[in-house]
């Protein structure tokens, strides 16, 4: 610093460095403090919402238990009936046991009171004086005229021991009416559940409570829950910040206010269920501690940089080239650590070494770019899977990543397709399945990008998800999606020599709702079981109301069971085929088809067990369910059902043939089949006809037919009645007489018991 030029240079350098450091530090501070404040605010609001959800979950659970309690028979007797003293004492004892079990099963409940307004007594039978009502049971008088069915009372002191030094317990009380629903003036009593405040307080406790204070007030400003017991029950509604929190229209929010004469941030959220407000106050000093730490850190770093800059400037003014050489040497050492594969040259020529080091960095940059290109498919798969699975991601970031990965979407209208190769089990090895799916995804993207925008990925389940986006002015988006699906299906069939099935989801209006369309497409694809392979299935194809048809499908199984009992294999197969035709016609969901098939097989197993076939020859429900799940088409399930039923039929036939035949019963059965239309046909008539006792004939009949005479005759008559209703146009009265019923009302009643339908409804259903 011995000449003016050096002084000017040094001063200018220091001023420039000072401005750069200060401006950079201030920009960094203001940018990051704003973001940090937003994060702190969101964190406190999310914490408050989480506390509110936990508290509401517990309170609603207790409320449900109170609803169940008032439905006990002992509670009804306590409120509704005036029992004799001994019987009332016994009922109170049983009710006390119910209450004790409920208290022991729920850690939050301290005690339970029941009061009858009509009898002016507690559950123990005590008659309350007005003084005790005011002192210990203040809720009784106020709740008698309360316009509602339940009410949550703020924290109060419950007397446990009335000695010279009384003991109190802080509780929050739920009061619910008896009966649960009633008109004005018919309220008979009330049930009060007293909850432990310390247990409820643990639900709103946070490990960082030293940073702020969390408590609950009701709509009047009275404190319901507070960490400090001496504040429970106090009314702080006149406080400015409490008044502002209670008077705001929004259910949740935050604002600045003075709390205990300290500037603070107030966070609040309302509970519509209880009418309470959860409030959290954090002083600005504690809230800004991270900001202060950041500011101090930046100040220290800036000071260090300025000191270092000043020292370097002084050194530069003293030595001209030597400091520069040392700087280059230091930089080369650092670069050598970063890129050790570069061989260090002569240390006297640091510039040459720096050139070699930067060349190494460029080589590494090329390698990194190559790795990015190789990992792009995986990044694309992960990004689209997050969109399809409703993973909570930032859409603005997603758009940037999509541009980087070359994915193009229109902003607002989307349809998702779900495509799967038919008969995948025929493709071996499994690697070929992935190759087919990879080719299918590429094909789908080419067809989509030819006319619009979209993308396709292979899913873990071996299917392909295809996302198609449409312009805002495209009114026929869903029709165009189906058209694209047709193009994909035709191209695969022509070039891959294979067929595919495609489920088409509904139209959604934003990228955040893609998961809804994806779920709909998966549901549609599952209906391949009904529609068969090589199908395009939309939501319109599967949406049908099964409620009026479900009972008809169940009723059809009764006809199959009748054929099984009569060992009529041909008719049984025809009935099963009609059943499965109804499944396809009604568009029954796959899970319902499997459930109905399982129920049918279980009924057949019950019939087989009644005959005496052992458990070893009958599959268990779990085994049947697993077998049904293995079949992927209606035809396979139908053949499995027929094969299983025929197996039961053969076993029943073999069991019956193994028994010794009784000639008398064969004659009786023949007589019944010839004379079932007689109204006077009975077991007494048959016993008189064949000169045997009624008891002996009944015993032989049960041994040979596995049933009694009345059931056999009714089943025979109902089977004939069904045939006449299907094949003729005769009147109901004539058909009743033809099958042996002189009273048409008796015939209709028995027919409905067998089929769950009246004769007219049965005939109409069969004709449809």
Secondary structure, 3 states (H helix, E strand, C coil): CCCHHHHHHHHHHHHHHHHHHHHHHHHHHHHHHHHHHHHHHHHHHHHHHHHHHHHHHHHHHHHHHHHHHCCCHHHHHHHHCCCCHHHHHHHHHHHHHHHHHHHHHCCCEEEEEEEECCCCEECCCCECCHHHHHHCCCHHHHHHCCCCCEEEEEEEEEEEECCCCCEEEEEEEEEEEECCCCCCCCCCEEEEEEEEHHHHHHHCCCCCHHHCEEEEECCCCEEEECCCHHHCCCECCCCHHHHHHHHCCCCEEEEEEEECCEEEEEEEEECCCCCCEEEEEEEHHHHCHHHHHHHHHHHHHHHHHHHHHHHHHHHHHHCCCHHHHHHHHHHHHHHHHHCCCCCCCCCCCHHHHHHHHHHHHHHHHHHHHHHHHHHHHHHHHHHHHHHHCCCCCCHHHHHHHHHHHCCCCCCCEEEEEEEEECCHHHCCCHHHHHHHHHHHHHHHHHHHHHHCEEEEEECCCCCEEEEEEECCCCCCHHHHHHHHHHHHHHHHHHHCCCCEEEEECCCECCHHHHHHHHHHHHHHHHCHHHHCCCCEECHHHHCCCCHHHHHHHHHHHHHHHHHHHCCCHHHHHHHHHHHHHHHHHHCCCHHHHHHHHHHHHHHHHHHHHHHCCCHHHCCCHHHHHHHHHHCCCHHHHHHHHHHHHHHHHHHHHHHHHHCCCCHHHHHHHHHHHHHCCCCCCCHHHHHHHCCCCHHHHHHHHHHHHCCCHHHHHHHHHHHHHHHHHHHCCCCHHHHHHHCCCCCHHHHHHHHHHHHCCCHHHHHHHHHC
